[in-house]
C-alpha cells in the first residue's frame, strides 16, 4: 500500500469477491448475509474508544457473545473496557497489521469508526476478505444546496465543511466498490447523537448534550445557536440499535447502500421547554456563534428515512420527551456518584 494512493488489491481479487457472492446466491434461499450469520459474526470495531464504539460493542457482545466482538483503537483503554471484552491496539493506517487482525481473528463484520485517512485500508481489506463493512456518515454530508425539509436519501449534497466532504467521499467509495466488486458496504447517516457516554465536544449539535449538564450544575446554559435552529437528533440507544439492525438485515432487502435514519427534530428553545418540565429554573441565553450557526443553517431540518423504514424496518423508540427524561436521570446519577452537587 502506498501512502495516499488507493490501489485496491480487489482489482485483482474482484472476481474472487464476486465468486463469494455467486456461491452464496447459488444456494437456495441463502445470500451472503446468510453466510455471515450461519454462525455468530466475528466483529472488529475500529476507532472503538469513542462514545459510539464502546456502547455498540457492549450491545453486540450481548447479541453475539463477549469473545466475538473485538474493540480496537490506538488509545489506552480504561480498565472497565479491558474487563468487558477483547481489546487490541490497531493503527488502521498500518495495513499489514490490520490485515493480520482480520485474518487471525476470522473477522466477518467490520464497523469502522476511525477517521477518513484509514478508510481506503479498511475498504481494501473488506474486499479481500469478503467482509460486511459498516462506515457511518452524518447529517454533515449535506450542504446548503441540499433539500432541507426533509432531506431524502438521494439528492444533491455538496457539503461545505471538510468533515462533510470526507463523509460523502466514504459514501461514494463504498457504493462504487459495491457495484464494481460486490462489496457488502453499509452506511447510515446519523443525525445529531445525544449521549451521556462522553463529554460534549463543541460540535454544531453538541449544545443538545451540554444543556443537560448545565441544567443540573449551574441552572444556566448559553447556547451558540439561534433559538429557532431546527436540526434532526437521536438518542444514542436508537443510534446503536439502528446500526445493529442494519448490519443484521439480509442483503436482498437493501435497495440502497447509504440510508438516512431519523428519530426527532427540535430547536434549542423546544429542548429547553421540555427540560423545564423537570427543572423549571433552567435559564437559557442565546449567543449565536457565526461558524456553527452557518453550518447548522446548511444542514437538513429533518431527515426523510422512508427507505430505511420500508427496507429493513427501522423505527425509533426515543421521542423528545423520553430523551429528556433519560438524559436528566443519567446525568443526575453520574453527578451523584461523583459527589457533585445537583442543581
Beta strands, then each sheet from edge to edge (+ up, - down):
strand 1: 43-46
strand 2: 69-73
strand 3: 87-89
strand 4: 109-112
strand 5: 132-135
strand 6: 137-138
strand 7: 184-190
strand 8: 192-194
strand 9: 220-223
strand 10: 231-235
strand 11: 258-260
strand 12: 264-266
strand 13: 283-286
sheet 1: 3+ 2+ 1+ 4+ 5+ 7+ 6+
sheet 2: 3+ 2+ 1+ 4+ 5+ 7+ 11+
sheet 3: 8+ 10+ 12-
sheet 4: 9+ 13+
end
